[in-house]
Every structure is written in C-alpha cells, then in structure tokens.
C-alpha cells in the first residue's frame, strides 16, 4: 500500500472492513430462530423491507469500497458489488432454510435483489454526475 496520510489511512481501513462487519451482523440476524424474532417483523411485507434495506446497505458499502480501491471505476465497483450482494443473498437464503422457525423464500431473494439494484443504481447515477466533468 502506498503512503497515505493518517486521515486517509483511517478512511481506507474503514471502507475496507465495514462491509464485512455488516455481513457478520446480517448473518447473525439471519440465523436467529423464528420464535426469537420480534413480533413486528411478522407484519405482512415488513421482512421484505428489511431484506431490501439490509442488502441495499451491504451493496452500497461494497460499492464505495471498490470505488475507492479501483480509483473511481464506477462500472467495476457496480459489478463487483452486485455479484457479492447476489451471492451473499443466495447463501443467506440457503442458510435460513436450516434455521428452526425460518424458511428460505424466493420472494426474500427478490427483495434482496431489489435492494441491491436500487441502491447501486442510485449511487452510480449520483456519482456519475458528480465525478464526470460537466460540459
């Protein structure tokens, strides 16, 4: 790693590790048995909102990480973040099928996918306008 000023080094490590901490938190929450979940989660559609939000945040964190590491290559950051988000979503849904009181659902996976696409699209469009020189 080339020399980074102290402030930039802290930011670099923050971006490097934060997505993985978020993944660990998501894994922990995803493996809580169904009987131990808070009751408000059972409101119709609430779990889909959580799925979309959590995976939107996950993909956004990876997007910012790869954007910074790849010297602001938006397309590369988008693709890598999308692949990681979708892969982790499939992994998490598979794991949930083995947790008592939880079930794997294609609708949960679609909610994950929606959160990923929405967050990455918003970030990409915003940064594309911000980073590209205006004519």
N, C-alpha and C positions, 0 to 999 in steps of 0.2 A: 504494500500500500504506500503510495506516495505521501509525502509530508502534508498533513492537514493541520490547520490551526486548531487550537483546543476546542473552540466553539463548533467548528465544522466536524471535528472528530466525534464529539458527543452526538451531534445530529446524525452522523453516519452510522454510529452504533445503534442509536435509537431506531433508525429506519431498518437497519439490518436485522434486529432481533424482535421488534414489536409484532410483526406478522406471526411469528412463531408463538409468542406468548398468547396472542389472540386465538391461534389454533388450539393451544392447550386448554384455554378457557372454554372454547366451543366443544372440545372433546369431553371435558368434564361435565358440562351442562347436557351434552347429548347422551351421556351414559347414566344419568340419574334415572333410577327406576320410575315407571309411570305413577306408582302410588305415592311417591315423594314429591311429585311436581306440584307447584302452586295451582290452586283451583282456577284462577283467572285464565290460565293457559287453555283451559277446555272450552272457552268461549269460541263459537264457530268462527273459523278463519284466523284466529289470533296466532296460532302456531305458524301459519304461512307468513304472517307479517314478521314474526321473529326470524324465520328462516331467511326471508329476503333481506332483512336488515343485517343479520349477522354475516351472511355471505357477501353482501354488498360492502360491508366494512372490511371483511377479510380481503376481498379482491382489491379494494381501494388501497389498503396497506401494502399489498404486494406490488400494485401498480406504482405507487410512489417510490417504493424501494427500488424496483427495476428501472424506473425512470431516472432516478438519481445515479444508480450504478452504471447504466448504459448511456450516460451523457445525453439524456433527454430524447432518446429514441422512443417516441410515443407508440409506434406500431409494435415494436418488440416488447415494450412493457405491457401493452394491452394483451398480446398473445400469451406471454408467459403467465400473466395474472389470471387470464381466462382458463388456461389449462390447469393451473394449480387449483383454482376455485372449483372447477367442474370435477376434477379428480378427487379433491377432498370431500366434495358433496356426495359423490358416489360412495366413497369409503365410509363416510359418516352414516349414510343411509343403510349400508350393509351392516355396520356395527350395531345400529339401533335394532335391527331385526333379532339380535341375540339378547337384548336387554329386557328383563321382565316388565310387562306393562307398557312396553314401547313397540312400535311397529315401523317397518320400512314402508315408504309410500312414494310412488312416482310423482304424486302431487307435491310432496315436500321437495323432491328433487327439482321439479319445475319452479317452485318458489325460490330455491337456491339459485337456479339458472337465471331467473328474472332479476333477482337482486344483483347478481354479478353483471349482467348485461346493462342494467340501468345505471349502476354506479360507474362502471368502466366507460360507458358512453358519455355520461355527464362529465367525468374527469377529462376524457380525451378531447371532447369538443371545447371545453373551457381552456385547457392547456394549449390546444392547437391555436386558438385565437390569441392567447396570451403570449406564446412563445414565437409564433411566426411573425415576421415583420409585416406591418400594415402598409399597404400601397397608397 
